Amino acid sequence: METKPIRRAPGVALITGAHGTIGRVLARHLATQGWQVAGTGHGQWHPDEARAWGVALWQTGELDLPGLRRLAIEPQLVVHCAGSGVVGASLTAPYVDFQRTVDSTAAVLEYLRADHPRATLVLPSSAAVYGVADTLPMAEDSPLRPASPYGVHKKIAEELVCEHAARYGLDAAIVRLFSVYGEGFRKQLLWDACRRIRANETLFFGSGAETRDWLHVTDAAALLETAAAHAAPRCPIVNGGCGAPVTVRAVVQELFRLLGRSDEPTFCGTQRPGDPLHYHADMRKAHAWGWRARVGWREGLARYVAWFQQQRDLA
């Protein structure tokens, strides 16, 4: 039986990687819920822009123990959004990917153990830890066979958090995010596809039959906050998706329509290394927490294209 969550009164929330797309959307979400948000990581951020995203304190720098301590804050919640975010980059620079994901997680855990043992930790992980699944949908107890260094490093980060929580009594939770997208994302399928369509290109990687489980970034932020309320030393793990896989062909066709094209995309059949063909999240555990995705994929794509069309000088 699902235990009743512990509702923690908003205090100071530290978001590592708050300058990233998920981090900044999460910062704005938490700020609207009454949290005082601090952030650290890579990226230069003018104080006015940071505040517009709900970040009251921003520190640029490497994510290591000295840097975390320089913040001089007393966080009640830490959401570790920093880390690598691209499968392909992990194949060409695996050591850098390891440092960004594994080393940074170890630093956050030591920061909590030594300085803030009563704080709560939420780790956004990735569906890449599953790799090629034998059965779909992917449940949290499915075998973990990552197909890329990116997935391996996310799996190691999860193991570090779970071991640390059990050993030191840290309240922690892990959310395995599937295909997070939304306004502000300048990478991955949607950004690349919109640029190709605007350039009158019609040929895309893969067969088009690949499936992805899309989750709008605002829904991801709400789930990360929900996970904080369920964090415990047993470190619960939940999937973060919609539970409704959509083919890549259907997504690209919808982008064609939204961008005013009447023709159809074609696919070359070439697969990207490290990318499994199918993703489909079993969402029963997150639903048991009372969370539901609110943005359907067609609505989300319409919002993304509207944002993309405003980025003409930068796309």
N, C-alpha and C positions, 0 to 999 in steps of 0.2 A: 504494500500500500504506500502511495506517495505521501511523504511527510509534509506537514504544513511548513511553508517557507518562513524564514526569519526575515521580516521586513526591517531593514536597517535605515535609521534616520539619515537623510542626506547630510554629508559632511564634506570632506575634501576627497576628491577623486583624482587620481593620477592616471593619465593615459600616456603610455609610451607609444611613440609613433603617431602622435596626435595630428601631425602635419599631413599625414596620408589621408586618402579619401575615406576609408572606414573610420579612422581615428577622429577626423574632424566632424563627421556626421554624428558619431557617438558623443563627442564633446558637446555639440549643440543639444543633443537629446538629453544628456544628463543635466546640463545647465538648466533646461526647461523644467526638470524635475526637482530643482532646488540644490543640486550639487555645486560646490565650488571646484572648478576644474583646473588642474595644472597639467601641463604637457611637456614632454621632452623627446628629443630625437633629432633626426636630420631635417634640414630645411630652414631657410630664413623666413621669419614671420614678423611683420610689423605688428607692434602691440595692438593697433586699432583693428587690423584684420583678424588677429587672434581672438580679440574680444568679440568680434562679430560672429565668430564660430563658437562662442561660449567659453573660450580658454582665458582664464584670468591671469595665469602665469605660464609663460613659455620659455623654455631653455633649449637652445640649439647646442648639440654636441653628441659625442659618442655615448652609446647606452652601456655604461659600465658602472661599477659600484661607486667610484669617486664622483662621477657625474650625477648619479641619483642622490647621493648625499648632499651635493651642492645645492639641490633644490630647497633644502631646509624647510620641509613641510612635514605634516603629520597626517598621512593619508589613511582614510578608513577603507578606501577601495582602490585597487590597482587593476587596470585592464591593460594587458600587455599586447598591444596591437603592433608593436615594432617587430620587424623581421622581414625576411625575403617574401616576395609576392609573385614571382614569375617562375614557372616551371622551366622554361627554356634557359633562363639565366643560370639556374642551378646546374644545368648540364655543361655549360661552358666555363663556369667559375664556381665549382662545388665548395671550395674552401671559403670563399666569400659568403656563400649561402649559409654554410655551417656557422660562421661567425655571427652573421646577422640573426639567425634563428636560435641556435643552441647556446652560443656564448651569452647572448643577451638575456635569454631565459635564465641561465645560471646566475647572472648578475642580479636580476630582479628577485630571484628566490633568496639569495644571500642578503640582499637589502631588507627583505621582509623578515628573514630569520633573525638577523642581528639587530635590526633597528625598529621594525614595526610588526612584531609577531601576531598582533591582534587584528591586523588589516585583512581584508578579503581580496583574493586574487581571482580574476577571470582571464583565461587564456583563449583567444580566438585561434583555433587550429584549422585544419583543412581536410576536406574529403579526400585529398591526395593520399592520406595515410592508408586508405583502403586499397588503392591500386586497382588491379583488375579483379572485379568481384565475381564469385561463382554464382551468386544469386542476387536478384534485385527484388525489392529495394534494399539498399545497404543499411543494416541495423548497426547500432553501436557495438554489439558483440560479434559482428562479422569479423573474419580474419583480416589482419592488417598486413598487406603485401604491397607496399608502395613501389611505384614503377619509376621513380625519379629521385635524385638527391633531395629535391625539394620535399617530397613526401617522406623520405627517410628522416630528414632533419625535423620535420614537424612531429613525427612519431617520437623521436628522441625527446623533444621538448615536452610532449605530453607525459612521457615516462618520468622525466625529471620532476614535473609538477606533482604528479600522483605520488611519487615516492616521498617528496618533500612534505606534502600535506599529511600523509600517513605518519611520517616519522616525527614531525614537529608540531602537529595539531593545527596546521594552517587551513583556514576555510578557503577552499578553492573549487573552481568549476571549469570545465572545458567545453567549448562549442566548436564542433567541426563544421565550418562553413562550407557550403557548396559553391555554386557559381554566383558570387555576389556581384551586383552591377548597379548602375544608377548614375545620375547626373554627377559629373566630376571625374569619372573614370576615363583616363586617357591611355588605356592599354587593353589588351585582350580582345576578344572577338568583336564586341559591339563597336569599339572605337576603330579597329582596323577595317571592319566591314563598311562602316559609314564613310570612311575616307575612300575606300575602293569604289563604292557606289557613286560618290560625288565625282570621282575621276573617270566615270563611265567604264569601270572595269566590271566584269561579270564572273570571272573565274576565282574560285575559292578553294582552300585546302580541304582535304577529307572527302568523304562520300556524300555528306549532307545527312546521312542516317544516324550520325552520332547524336546522343542525347545528353542534355545537361539539365540540372535542376536549379532553376534561377531563383535568386533571392534578392529583392530590392534592398539597397543599403539601409534604408530607414527601418525596414523590418529586421535586418541584422542587428542594428543598434538596439532596438527594443528587446531582442532576444538576449543580447549580452547583458543588458540591465536585469532582465528576468533571471538569468543565470546567477547573478550576484546574490539574489535573494535565496537561492538554493545551495549556495556554496557550503561545503563542509569538508572535514578531514578525509572523508571517503571519496572526495573529488568526483562528483557526478559528471558524466560526459553525455552530451546530447548533440544530435545533428541539427544543422541550421540550413534548411532548404524550404521549398514549398511542398515537397512530396508529389510533385507533378512533373515528370520529365518531358522535355520538349526537344524535338529534333533541331539540329543546327539549320537544316534546310528551312524549316518553318520560321525560325527566327530571322534568317537572312531574307526570306520572301517578305516577311512583315516589314523589315527595314526598307526593302525596295519600294513597297507600297507607300510607306510613310514619307519616303524621300521623293515621291512623285514619279517613280519609274514604272513602266508598264511591262517591261521584259522580265525574264526570269534568270536567277543565278544558275551557274553551272559549277560542278565540283570536279577537281582533278583526280581525286582518289588517293592522294598522298597524305599519309598520317604524320602528325607531329610527334617526334620522339617524346616519351614520357607521359603522353596523354592517353589514358584509357578511353575506350570507345563510348562507354555508357556510365552515367551517374544518375542515381535515383535515391533520394533520401527517405528512409523510414522515419516519420516525424512523430510517432506516437509518444515518445518520451517528452519532447518539448510541448506537445499538445496537452499532456498530463499536467504540465506546469501552468496551463491556462493561456499560453502564448499561441497566437495564430498569425500567419502572414496576412497582411492587409492589401498588398499591391500585387495584382495579377500581372503575368508577364506581358500581356498586350498593353495594358495601361502603363506598365513600367517602360516598355520600349517607346511608347508615344512620348513619355516625359523625357526619355533619354534623347530622342531625335530632336525634340524642341530645344533642349539644351545644346546639342551638338550644332544645330544650325545657328546658334548665337556665337559659336566659336570659330567662325569662318576664317578669321585672320590668324588663328592659332592651329587649326586642324591640319 
